[in-house]
Amino acid sequence: MSREDPSALLQAGAARHAAGDLAGAERLYRQVLKRRPQEPNAHNLLGVLARQRGDRPGALHHTERALAAAPEEPVFLANRGAALAEAGRPAEAVIALRAALARRPEDPVTLRNLGQALCALGDAPAALAPLERAATLLPDAPEPLLALAHARREAGDAAGAAQAAETALARAGGEGALAAQARFLLAALGAAPAPDRAPAAYVRDLFDAFAPRFEAELAGRLDYRTPALLAGLLARSGVAPARRLRVLDLGCGTGLSGAALAPFARRLEGLDLSPRMLAEARRRGLYDALHEADLLDWLPAHPAGFDLVAAADVLNYLGDLGPALAAIHAALAPGGVAAFSVEAGEGAPFALGEAMRYRHDPAHVAGLAEAVGFAVAAREEAALRTERGVPVAGALLVLRRG
């Protein structure tokens, strides 16, 4: 068969795709489309490739084109559903994934994707059946069980969540990112000791998945106010919003916090673990630079680089705040200011809650700050947001480096 034949080109592209040569695969898929513009398999595979690259618009475009040509094909429906879920459109994803399963009911990946989309919609009880089936169909894989553990936790079944997380940990062999995430969930459920911080891979994956609907969720359903509260406390503490400072927005997310910090900034930089959050932040046009890194790795490489370092709802993914406060102190110029929020707890320096975030004793945090060389300029209690109709108690701190 000639290499110019579309079927041969498609086969060759799929082989390169399977070998990890995404650029070579894309070139061949596009050659197919030059000869057959409506070829659904080429569009579907380009959709898969776009998802691998985190290109949500490309994934949506090509999965839509594939389905337009073959609307009953379960593989195309499954890929479309996954693309919709990754684009922050879980309600549409559920429709597509259920349509795929009506035609191919025992596909474990689609079952897992359906369960996770239902969780994203806040319907954890409905997610349990597809996730349990996915875990049964893939008896050696930790991924479906870890997703099932999260769904059971969200559905209020702490014992069942711990059982699934324990099995996921065993299936993961006790090593690697999935094992670390299983241990972290067990710690949040009170079934294992709390680590000093959330696994970086867990935080990155959490916010990568959350990025497309992050602002709508926070501003709408959760009444999120932390960036504005921090900006107000800074101004009351004598930090003028006069656009004079070199500002670092730690855990910048989509840039909601950057919008509150911009009036203080001559230069505004953002740092985040999540590439998809950073992609959203880039679209705002607020930042002079954005960096994808862990704050504990990045800050020590930038001594005295900033006049203001702010962290809105970021340090609640760290338990022991001593290393983070020392790193923030070192990244500030003399006289520089740190401003951040913590979720408030008492009775222990820090504790990991079932929501998988750390709560901190504000008095203990102030003591840690003073131990690394900060003076506490201001400290206020605040309701950071609302969860399940209940205000989340927190504290805001403004620290000054001598």
C-alpha positions as CSV (number, residue, x, y, z in Angstrom):
1,M,0.0,0.0,0.0
2,S,1.4,3.4,-0.9
3,R,2.6,5.8,1.8
4,E,0.4,8.4,0.1
5,D,-2.7,6.2,0.8
6,P,-4.7,7.8,3.7
7,S,-5.2,4.5,5.4
8,A,-1.4,3.8,5.3
9,L,-0.7,7.3,6.6
10,L,-3.2,6.9,9.4
11,Q,-1.6,3.5,10.4
12,A,1.9,5.0,10.3
13,G,0.7,8.0,12.4
14,A,-0.8,5.7,15.0
15,A,2.4,3.7,15.2
16,R,4.4,6.9,15.8
17,H,1.8,8.0,18.3
18,A,2.1,4.8,20.3
19,A,5.9,5.2,20.3
20,G,5.6,8.7,21.8
21,D,6.5,10.6,18.7
22,L,3.7,13.2,18.9
23,A,5.1,15.6,16.4
24,G,5.6,12.8,13.8
25,A,2.1,11.4,14.5
26,E,0.5,14.8,14.1
27,R,2.3,15.4,10.8
28,L,0.9,12.1,9.4
29,Y,-2.6,12.7,10.7
30,R,-2.7,16.1,9.0
31,Q,-1.5,14.6,5.8
32,V,-4.5,12.2,6.1
33,L,-6.8,15.2,6.5
34,K,-5.4,16.9,3.4
35,R,-6.6,13.9,1.4
36,R,-9.7,13.2,3.4
37,P,-10.8,16.3,5.3
38,Q,-13.6,14.6,7.1
39,E,-11.7,11.4,8.1
40,P,-13.1,10.8,11.6
41,N,-10.2,8.5,12.8
42,A,-7.6,11.2,12.0
43,H,-9.7,13.8,13.8
44,N,-10.2,11.5,16.8
45,L,-6.5,10.7,17.0
46,L,-5.6,14.4,16.8
47,G,-8.0,15.0,19.6
48,V,-6.2,12.3,21.7
49,L,-2.9,14.0,20.9
50,A,-4.2,17.4,21.8
51,R,-5.4,16.1,25.2
52,Q,-1.9,14.7,25.8
53,R,-0.5,18.1,25.2
54,G,-3.0,19.9,27.4
55,D,-4.4,21.7,24.3
56,R,-8.1,21.9,25.3
57,P,-9.3,23.9,22.3
58,G,-7.6,21.5,19.9
59,A,-9.1,18.5,21.7
60,L,-12.6,19.9,21.6
61,H,-12.3,20.9,17.9
62,H,-11.0,17.5,16.7
63,T,-13.3,15.4,18.9
64,E,-16.3,17.4,17.7
65,R,-15.2,16.8,14.0
66,A,-14.8,13.1,14.6
67,L,-18.3,12.8,16.1
68,A,-19.8,14.8,13.4
69,A,-18.7,12.2,10.9
70,A,-19.5,9.2,13.0
71,P,-21.8,10.1,15.9
72,E,-22.4,6.5,17.1
73,E,-18.8,5.5,17.4
74,P,-18.1,4.7,21.1
75,V,-14.4,5.4,20.9
76,F,-15.2,8.9,19.5
77,L,-17.9,9.5,22.2
78,A,-15.5,8.4,24.9
79,N,-12.7,10.7,23.7
80,R,-15.2,13.6,23.3
81,G,-16.4,13.0,26.9
82,A,-12.9,13.0,28.2
83,A,-12.0,16.2,26.3
84,L,-15.2,17.9,27.7
85,A,-14.3,16.9,31.2
86,E,-10.8,18.3,30.9
87,A,-12.2,21.5,29.5
88,G,-14.3,22.0,32.6
89,R,-17.6,21.0,31.1
90,P,-18.5,18.0,33.2
91,A,-22.3,18.1,32.5
92,E,-21.7,17.7,28.8
93,A,-18.9,15.1,29.5
94,V,-21.3,12.9,31.4
95,I,-23.8,12.9,28.5
96,A,-21.0,11.8,26.0
97,L,-19.5,9.3,28.4
98,R,-22.8,7.7,29.1
99,A,-23.5,7.5,25.4
100,A,-20.1,5.8,24.9
101,L,-20.9,3.3,27.7
102,A,-24.3,2.5,26.2
103,R,-22.5,1.2,23.2
104,R,-19.4,-0.2,25.0
105,P,-20.4,-0.8,28.7
106,E,-17.3,-2.5,29.9
107,D,-14.7,0.1,29.0
108,P,-12.8,0.8,32.3
109,V,-11.2,4.1,31.2
110,T,-14.6,5.5,30.2
111,L,-16.2,4.2,33.4
112,R,-13.5,6.0,35.4
113,N,-13.8,9.2,33.4
114,L,-17.6,9.1,34.0
115,G,-17.1,8.7,37.8
116,Q,-14.7,11.6,37.9
117,A,-17.0,13.8,35.8
118,L,-19.8,13.0,38.2
119,C,-17.6,14.0,41.2
120,A,-16.8,17.2,39.4
121,L,-20.5,17.9,39.2
122,G,-20.8,17.3,43.0
123,D,-22.7,14.0,42.6
124,A,-20.3,11.6,44.3
125,P,-23.0,9.0,45.1
126,A,-23.7,8.6,41.4
127,A,-20.0,8.2,40.7
128,L,-19.6,5.2,42.9
129,A,-21.1,2.5,40.6
130,P,-19.0,3.4,37.5
131,L,-15.8,3.7,39.6
132,E,-16.4,0.4,41.4
133,R,-16.9,-1.3,38.0
134,A,-13.8,0.3,36.6
135,A,-11.8,-1.0,39.6
136,T,-13.2,-4.5,39.1
137,L,-12.4,-4.5,35.4
138,L,-8.8,-3.4,36.1
139,P,-7.9,-5.5,39.1
140,D,-4.2,-4.6,39.1
141,A,-4.5,-0.8,38.4
142,P,-4.3,1.7,41.3
143,E,-5.9,4.6,39.3
144,P,-9.6,3.5,39.4
145,L,-9.3,2.6,43.1
146,L,-7.8,6.0,44.0
147,A,-10.6,7.7,42.1
148,L,-13.1,5.5,44.0
149,A,-11.5,6.4,47.3
150,H,-11.9,10.1,46.6
151,A,-15.6,9.6,45.5
152,R,-16.3,7.6,48.7
153,R,-14.8,10.4,50.8
154,E,-16.9,13.0,49.1
155,A,-20.0,10.8,49.5
156,G,-19.3,10.6,53.3
157,D,-18.1,7.0,53.4
158,A,-14.8,7.5,55.3
159,A,-14.3,3.8,56.1
160,G,-14.9,2.8,52.4
161,A,-12.6,5.6,51.2
162,A,-9.8,4.3,53.5
163,Q,-10.3,0.7,52.3
164,A,-10.1,1.8,48.6
165,A,-7.1,4.0,49.3
166,E,-5.3,1.1,51.1
167,T,-5.9,-1.2,48.2
168,A,-4.7,1.5,45.7
169,L,-1.6,1.9,47.8
170,A,-0.9,-1.8,47.6
171,R,-1.6,-1.9,43.9
172,A,0.8,1.0,43.4
173,G,3.6,-0.9,45.0
174,G,4.1,1.6,47.8
175,E,6.2,3.9,45.5
176,G,5.7,6.8,43.1
177,A,3.2,9.6,42.8
178,L,0.1,7.4,43.0
179,A,1.3,5.8,46.2
180,A,2.1,9.2,47.7
181,Q,-1.4,10.4,46.9
182,A,-3.0,7.3,48.4
183,R,-1.0,7.9,51.6
184,F,-2.1,11.5,51.7
185,L,-5.7,10.6,51.4
186,L,-5.3,8.1,54.2
187,A,-3.8,10.8,56.3
188,A,-6.7,13.1,55.6
189,L,-9.0,10.3,56.7
190,G,-7.1,9.8,59.9
191,A,-5.8,6.4,58.9
192,A,-2.1,7.3,58.5
193,P,0.3,10.0,59.9
194,A,0.0,13.4,58.3
195,P,3.0,14.3,56.1
196,D,4.7,17.7,56.3
197,R,3.0,18.7,53.0
198,A,0.6,17.5,50.3
199,P,2.4,15.6,47.5
200,A,3.3,18.1,44.7
201,A,1.9,15.8,42.1
202,Y,-1.5,15.7,43.9
203,V,-1.6,19.5,44.1
204,R,-0.6,19.8,40.4
205,D,-3.2,17.3,39.2
206,L,-5.9,18.7,41.5
207,F,-5.5,22.2,40.0
208,D,-4.9,21.1,36.5
209,A,-8.3,19.4,36.6
210,F,-9.9,22.4,38.4
211,A,-8.4,25.1,36.1
212,P,-11.2,25.5,33.6
213,R,-14.0,26.0,36.2
214,F,-11.8,27.4,39.0
215,E,-13.1,31.0,38.9
216,A,-16.7,30.2,38.3
217,E,-16.6,27.8,41.3
218,L,-14.8,30.1,43.7
219,A,-16.6,33.4,42.8
220,G,-20.0,31.8,42.4
221,R,-20.5,28.8,44.7
222,L,-17.8,29.3,47.3
223,D,-18.0,33.1,47.8
224,Y,-14.2,33.3,47.6
225,R,-12.7,36.5,49.1
226,T,-9.1,35.9,50.2
227,P,-7.2,38.0,47.6
228,A,-9.4,41.0,48.2
229,L,-9.1,40.6,52.0
230,L,-5.3,40.3,51.8
231,A,-5.0,43.4,49.6
232,G,-7.2,45.3,52.1
233,L,-5.0,44.2,55.0
234,L,-1.8,45.2,53.2
235,A,-3.2,48.7,52.6
236,R,-4.2,49.1,56.2
237,S,-0.7,47.9,57.2
238,G,0.9,50.8,55.4
239,V,1.7,49.1,52.1
240,A,0.5,51.6,49.5
241,P,-1.1,50.4,46.3
242,A,1.2,52.7,44.3
243,R,2.6,50.3,41.7
244,R,6.1,50.5,43.1
245,L,6.9,47.0,44.3
246,R,8.4,43.9,42.8
247,V,5.6,41.4,43.7
248,L,5.5,37.6,43.6
249,D,2.2,35.9,43.6
250,L,2.8,32.5,45.1
251,G,0.3,29.8,43.9
252,C,-1.1,32.4,41.5
253,G,-3.6,30.0,40.0
254,T,-5.7,31.6,37.2
255,G,-4.7,35.1,38.3
256,L,-7.5,36.0,40.7
257,S,-4.9,36.9,43.3
258,G,-2.9,38.8,40.7
259,A,-5.8,41.1,40.0
260,A,-5.9,42.0,43.7
261,L,-2.1,42.5,43.9
262,A,-1.6,44.4,40.6
263,P,-2.2,47.9,42.2
264,F,0.9,47.3,44.4
265,A,3.2,46.1,41.6
266,R,5.7,47.8,39.4
267,R,6.5,44.2,38.3
268,L,4.2,41.3,39.0
269,E,5.4,37.6,38.7
270,G,3.4,34.5,39.4
271,L,4.5,31.0,40.5
272,D,2.3,27.8,40.4
273,L,2.7,24.1,40.2
274,S,-0.2,23.7,37.7
275,P,0.6,24.3,34.0
276,R,-3.1,24.6,33.2
277,M,-3.6,27.2,35.9
278,L,-0.7,29.1,34.5
279,A,-2.2,29.0,31.0
280,E,-5.4,30.6,32.4
281,A,-3.3,33.2,34.2
282,R,-1.4,34.0,31.0
283,R,-4.6,35.0,29.3
284,R,-5.3,37.7,31.8
285,G,-2.3,39.7,30.7
286,L,-1.5,40.8,34.2
287,Y,1.9,39.2,34.8
288,D,5.3,40.2,33.7
289,A,6.5,36.6,34.2
290,L,5.0,33.3,35.1
291,H,6.9,30.3,36.5
292,E,5.9,26.6,36.8
293,A,7.7,25.3,39.9
294,D,7.3,24.2,43.5
295,L,7.7,27.2,45.8
296,L,10.2,25.4,48.1
297,D,12.4,24.7,45.0
298,W,12.0,28.0,43.3
299,L,12.3,30.6,46.1
300,P,15.8,29.7,47.3
301,A,17.1,30.4,43.8
302,H,15.8,34.1,43.9
303,P,17.3,35.7,47.1
304,A,16.2,39.2,47.8
305,G,14.3,39.3,44.5
306,F,11.0,40.8,45.7
307,D,9.5,43.5,47.8
308,L,6.2,41.7,48.4
309,V,5.5,38.0,48.4
310,A,1.8,37.1,48.7
311,A,0.1,33.7,49.0
312,A,-3.7,33.5,49.0
313,D,-4.9,30.0,50.0
314,V,-1.6,28.3,49.1
315,L,0.0,27.5,52.4
316,N,-2.9,25.2,53.3
317,Y,-1.3,22.5,51.2
318,L,1.8,22.6,53.5
319,G,1.8,21.3,57.0
320,D,5.1,22.5,58.6
321,L,5.3,26.1,57.5
322,G,8.8,26.6,58.8
323,P,10.7,25.9,55.5
324,A,8.2,27.9,53.5
325,L,8.5,31.0,55.7
326,A,12.3,30.8,55.7
327,A,12.2,30.6,51.9
328,I,9.8,33.5,51.6
329,H,12.0,35.5,54.0
330,A,15.1,34.9,51.9
331,A,13.3,35.9,48.7
332,L,12.4,39.3,50.1
333,A,14.6,42.3,50.0
334,P,15.3,44.0,53.4
335,G,12.2,45.8,54.5
336,G,10.1,43.5,52.2
337,V,6.6,42.2,53.1
338,A,5.0,38.8,53.1
339,A,1.2,38.5,53.1
340,F,-0.7,35.2,53.2
341,S,-3.7,33.3,54.5
342,V,-4.0,30.1,56.5
343,E,-7.0,28.0,57.4
344,A,-7.3,28.4,61.1
345,G,-7.0,25.5,63.6
346,E,-6.1,25.2,67.2
347,G,-4.8,22.6,69.6
348,A,-1.9,21.6,67.4
349,P,0.6,23.5,65.2
350,F,-1.1,22.0,62.1
351,A,-3.6,19.3,61.3
352,L,-4.7,17.7,58.0
353,G,-8.5,17.7,57.6
354,E,-10.8,15.5,55.5
355,A,-10.9,18.3,52.9
356,M,-7.3,17.4,52.3
357,R,-6.0,20.8,53.3
358,Y,-4.0,21.7,56.4
359,R,-5.3,23.9,59.2
360,H,-2.8,26.0,61.2
361,D,-2.8,27.6,64.6
362,P,-2.3,31.3,63.7
363,A,-0.3,31.9,66.9
364,H,2.1,29.1,66.1
365,V,2.5,30.5,62.5
366,A,3.3,33.9,64.0
367,G,5.9,32.3,66.2
368,L,7.5,30.5,63.2
369,A,7.6,33.8,61.3
370,E,9.4,35.6,64.1
371,A,11.9,32.7,64.4
372,V,13.0,33.1,60.8
373,G,13.4,36.9,61.2
374,F,9.9,38.4,60.4
375,A,8.1,41.0,62.5
376,V,4.3,40.5,62.5
377,A,2.8,43.7,61.2
378,A,-0.8,42.6,61.2
379,R,-3.0,39.5,61.9
380,E,-6.7,39.2,61.4
381,E,-9.3,36.5,61.6
382,A,-11.4,36.1,58.4
383,A,-13.9,33.9,56.6
384,L,-11.9,32.8,53.5
385,R,-14.8,31.3,51.6
386,T,-17.9,29.1,52.1
387,E,-17.9,25.3,51.7
388,R,-21.2,23.3,51.9
389,G,-22.9,26.5,53.3
390,V,-20.4,26.9,56.1
391,P,-17.8,29.7,56.3
392,V,-14.1,28.5,56.3
393,A,-12.4,30.1,59.3
394,G,-9.0,31.5,58.5
395,A,-6.4,34.0,59.4
396,L,-4.6,36.7,57.4
397,L,-1.0,37.7,58.3
398,V,1.2,40.5,57.1
399,L,4.9,40.1,58.0
400,R,7.8,42.5,57.5
401,R,11.4,41.5,57.0
402,G,13.9,43.6,59.0
